[in-house]
Amino acid sequence: MATTPKALRIATVQFENISDDKPANLAIIRRFAATAAAQGAQVVAFHECCVPGYTFASRLSRPELLAVAEPVPAGASTQALVAIARETGVVVLAGLYERDDDEKLYNTYVCVDGNGMLARFRKLHPFISPHLSPGNELVVFDLLGWKAGILICYDNNVVENVRATALRGAEVLFAPHVTMCTPSTRPGAGFVDPVLWKSRSEDPTTLRAEFDGLKGRAWLMKWLPARAYDNAIYVVFSNPVGMDDDQLKNGCSMVLDPFGDVLVECRKLDDDMVVATCTRDKLHKAGGHRYRKARRPEIYGEVIAQKNDSELKVAWM
């Protein structure tokens, strides 16, 4: 009888994507996949819509976004990711805009190996463009003997999505984002001046203060560790660094363990990658495992299932 692997080596990447330049972004993905393989990673994860770029889509008409989007898995980008996985021997997770046979548009994240697509997830709460349709299903899939789930960016802010994915068996949650350094009603939020990115070699201190403060990492760490801790799962967070169209992003891609502790984190003010070793013992030792077993859904199941008209504005404020 086959034994279940005890450890899984996962790489998470931050990089500065180029808007609407798939060949350039795929070249970066290929380079990091090869580096991940050289460092003993079995899986490498990239950020939301890393193949085409993300924020530029906010300016596109529906016909323009249709032209950027591709079928999945038959499209050129997904097939390029499969080829990268085949060349490097690592499983690759990456994001793109998808169009289906009915010309519906989705913010999609795929997981592929050298043989083809292992999983496809469509963002439940699409944000950047009114032309995007929401996905309507949670996804949990087999990944090298582990169970993995995917939730994209805003999906992770709706706590029921994370709990439900964990209850469906996910042990590792891939959480690709394009987030932080944008305006919000929360205290301390706002854009970071792109001038600071251009001058980061001469003045890294000012940029790091912006990236790590309430505009960036300090906000992220208010809630992201809780998703791992409450559900006793690994969370693989991937986020771009540098300019995404006209917005500066702060990276800090990381892997958190079921205790909510950061195992590894990208800290360069540049493209970067880190590799974490995920072990099964933490899945059962962490407090979230006990909390999940203690649940009493007969008390609150009807409350959680009450009808709600989902509302999400395509705007920062």
C-alpha positions in Angstrom: 0.0 0.0 0.0 1.4 3.4 -0.9 2.5 5.6 1.9 1.3 9.2 2.3 4.2 11.6 2.0 5.2 13.3 5.3 6.5 16.5 3.9 5.8 18.8 1.0 8.2 21.4 -0.3 6.4 24.5 -1.6 7.9 27.6 -3.1 6.1 31.0 -3.2 7.2 33.8 -5.4 6.9 37.5 -5.7 7.7 39.3 -9.0 7.0 42.4 -10.9 4.7 41.5 -13.7 4.4 43.4 -16.9 0.9 44.4 -17.9 -0.4 42.6 -21.0 2.9 41.0 -21.8 2.3 37.2 -21.3 5.5 36.1 -23.0 7.6 38.2 -20.6 5.7 37.1 -17.5 5.8 33.4 -18.6 9.6 33.8 -19.0 9.8 34.9 -15.3 7.6 32.1 -14.2 9.8 29.6 -16.1 12.9 31.0 -14.5 11.5 30.8 -11.0 10.1 27.3 -11.6 13.6 26.2 -12.5 15.0 27.8 -9.5 12.4 26.2 -7.3 13.3 22.8 -8.7 17.0 23.4 -8.1 16.2 24.2 -4.4 14.2 21.0 -4.0 10.7 22.4 -4.2 8.0 20.1 -5.5 5.4 23.0 -6.0 5.8 26.6 -6.9 3.0 29.2 -6.5 2.7 32.6 -8.2 0.3 35.5 -7.7 -3.2 36.3 -9.0 -3.4 36.9 -12.8 0.4 36.8 -12.9 0.4 35.7 -16.6 -1.3 38.7 -18.1 -1.0 41.2 -15.2 -3.9 42.3 -13.1 -4.7 46.0 -12.5 -4.6 47.0 -16.2 -7.8 45.1 -16.7 -9.7 47.8 -14.8 -9.4 50.0 -17.9 -10.4 47.4 -20.5 -13.8 47.2 -22.3 -15.5 43.8 -22.4 -14.2 43.2 -26.0 -10.7 44.1 -24.9 -10.8 41.8 -21.9 -12.1 39.0 -24.0 -9.1 39.4 -26.2 -6.8 39.1 -23.2 -8.7 36.1 -21.8 -8.1 32.6 -22.9 -9.8 29.2 -22.7 -8.6 27.0 -19.9 -6.9 24.5 -20.2 -6.7 24.6 -24.0 -5.4 28.1 -24.2 -1.8 29.0 -25.0 -0.9 30.2 -21.5 -2.2 27.2 -19.6 -0.3 25.0 -22.1 2.8 27.0 -21.6 2.5 26.5 -17.8 2.2 22.7 -18.5 5.3 22.8 -20.6 7.2 24.7 -17.8 6.0 22.1 -15.3 7.2 19.3 -17.6 10.6 21.0 -18.2 11.3 21.6 -14.5 9.5 18.7 -12.8 7.6 20.9 -10.4 3.9 21.6 -10.0 3.1 25.1 -11.1 0.2 27.3 -9.9 -0.5 30.6 -11.7 -3.3 33.0 -12.6 -4.9 34.4 -15.7 -8.1 35.7 -17.2 -10.3 33.0 -18.6 -13.1 33.0 -21.2 -15.4 30.0 -21.5 -17.4 28.7 -24.4 -20.2 31.2 -23.7 -17.7 34.1 -23.5 -18.1 34.5 -19.8 -15.0 36.0 -18.2 -13.3 34.8 -15.0 -10.4 35.5 -12.8 -8.9 32.0 -12.8 -6.1 30.2 -11.0 -4.7 26.9 -12.3 -2.6 24.1 -10.9 -0.7 22.1 -13.5 1.9 19.4 -13.7 3.8 18.1 -16.8 0.8 16.0 -17.8 -1.8 18.7 -17.7 -4.2 20.6 -15.5 -4.7 19.3 -11.9 -7.2 22.0 -10.8 -8.9 25.2 -11.9 -10.5 27.7 -9.6 -12.6 30.7 -10.6 -12.5 33.7 -8.1 -15.8 33.8 -6.1 -15.6 37.5 -5.6 -14.1 39.1 -8.7 -13.0 42.7 -8.1 -11.0 44.5 -10.7 -13.5 44.6 -13.6 -17.3 44.6 -13.9 -17.0 42.3 -16.9 -15.8 39.4 -14.8 -18.3 36.7 -13.7 -18.0 35.1 -10.2 -17.0 31.5 -9.8 -19.6 29.3 -8.1 -17.7 26.4 -6.5 -15.0 25.6 -4.0 -12.2 23.5 -5.2 -10.2 20.9 -3.3 -7.9 18.6 -5.2 -5.1 16.0 -4.8 -1.6 17.4 -4.8 1.3 14.9 -4.4 -0.6 13.0 -1.7 -1.9 16.1 0.0 -5.3 17.8 -0.3 -5.1 21.4 -1.5 -7.6 24.2 -2.0 -7.5 27.6 -3.7 -9.0 31.0 -2.8 -8.1 34.1 -4.7 -7.4 37.4 -2.9 -10.8 38.8 -1.7 -12.2 35.3 -1.4 -9.9 34.9 1.7 -11.5 37.9 3.4 -14.8 36.1 3.6 -14.0 33.7 6.4 -16.7 31.2 5.5 -14.9 30.5 2.2 -11.7 29.4 4.1 -13.5 27.4 6.7 -15.6 25.6 4.0 -12.5 24.8 2.0 -10.8 23.4 5.1 -13.9 21.3 6.0 -13.8 19.9 2.5 -10.5 18.5 3.3 -7.9 21.1 2.3 -4.6 20.8 4.2 -2.9 23.5 2.1 -4.6 26.6 0.9 -3.1 28.5 -2.0 -4.0 32.2 -1.6 -2.8 34.1 -4.7 -3.3 37.9 -4.3 -2.8 41.3 -5.8 -3.3 43.3 -2.6 -2.1 46.0 -0.2 -1.0 49.6 -0.8 -4.4 50.8 -1.9 -6.9 53.2 -0.4 -9.5 52.0 2.1 -11.7 53.2 4.9 -9.4 51.5 7.4 -6.9 53.7 9.3 -3.5 54.0 7.7 -4.4 52.6 4.3 -3.4 54.2 1.0 -1.2 54.1 -2.1 2.5 54.0 -1.9 4.3 56.5 -4.1 5.9 54.8 -7.1 8.9 57.2 -6.8 10.0 55.2 -3.7 10.2 52.0 -5.9 12.4 53.8 -8.4 14.7 55.0 -5.7 14.8 51.8 -3.6 18.5 51.2 -4.1 19.4 54.6 -2.7 16.7 54.7 -0.1 15.3 51.3 0.9 14.4 52.5 4.4 11.5 54.7 3.4 10.1 52.2 1.1 10.4 49.4 3.6 8.6 51.5 6.2 5.7 52.0 3.8 5.6 48.4 2.7 5.7 47.1 6.3 3.3 49.6 7.8 -0.5 49.8 7.8 -0.6 50.3 4.1 0.9 46.9 3.7 2.2 44.1 5.8 0.9 45.3 9.2 -2.6 45.1 7.8 -2.1 41.7 6.2 -0.9 40.3 9.5 -4.0 41.3 11.3 -6.0 38.6 9.5 -3.9 36.2 7.4 -2.4 34.2 10.2 -5.9 33.7 11.6 -7.0 31.9 8.4 -4.2 29.3 9.0 -4.6 29.1 12.8 -8.4 28.8 13.0 -8.5 26.1 10.4 -5.2 24.3 11.1 -4.0 24.5 7.5 -1.0 25.7 5.7 -1.6 29.0 3.8 0.6 29.8 0.8 0.3 33.5 0.1 1.6 34.9 -3.2 1.6 38.6 -4.0 3.4 40.8 -6.6 6.2 43.2 -5.8 6.8 46.5 -7.7 4.6 48.1 -10.2 1.4 46.4 -11.3 0.3 48.8 -14.0 0.0 52.1 -12.1 0.0 50.7 -8.6 2.9 49.7 -6.4 2.7 46.4 -4.6 4.7 45.2 -1.6 5.2 41.5 -2.2 5.9 39.7 1.2 4.9 36.4 -0.3 5.0 33.8 2.5 4.0 30.4 3.8 2.2 30.1 7.1 1.8 26.9 9.1 -1.2 25.6 10.9 -0.1 27.4 14.1 -0.4 30.7 12.2 3.4 31.2 12.2 5.3 32.4 9.2 7.6 29.7 8.0 9.3 31.7 5.2 8.7 35.1 3.7 10.1 37.1 0.7 11.7 40.2 2.1 13.7 41.5 -0.9 12.6 44.8 -2.5 12.8 42.9 -5.8 11.7 39.7 -7.4 12.1 36.9 -4.8 11.3 33.3 -3.9 11.2 31.3 -0.7 10.7 27.6 0.0 8.9 26.0 3.0 8.7 22.5 4.2 5.2 21.5 5.2 4.8 18.5 7.5 1.7 16.6 8.4 2.2 16.5 12.2 1.3 20.2 12.5 -2.1 19.6 10.9 -3.2 17.7 14.0 -1.1 19.4 16.7 -2.4 22.9 15.9 -5.3 24.2 18.0 -7.5 24.8 14.9 -7.7 21.0 14.5 -9.4 20.7 18.0 -11.6 23.7 17.3 -12.9 22.2 14.1 -13.7 19.0 15.9 -15.5 20.9 18.7 -17.9 22.6 16.2 -21.7 22.4 16.9 -23.3 23.3 13.5 -26.8 22.4 14.8 -26.7 25.6 16.8 -25.7 28.0 14.0 -26.0 26.1 10.8 -29.2 27.9 9.8 -27.7 31.3 10.6 -24.8 30.7 8.4 -27.0 29.4 5.6 -29.4 32.4 5.6 -29.8 34.0 2.2 -27.5 36.9 1.5 -27.5 39.1 -1.6 -23.7 39.2 -2.2 -22.5 42.8 -2.7 -19.0 43.7 -3.9 -18.2 47.1 -5.4 -15.6 47.3 -8.2 -13.8 50.1 -6.5 -11.1 50.6 -3.8 -13.4 52.6 -1.4 
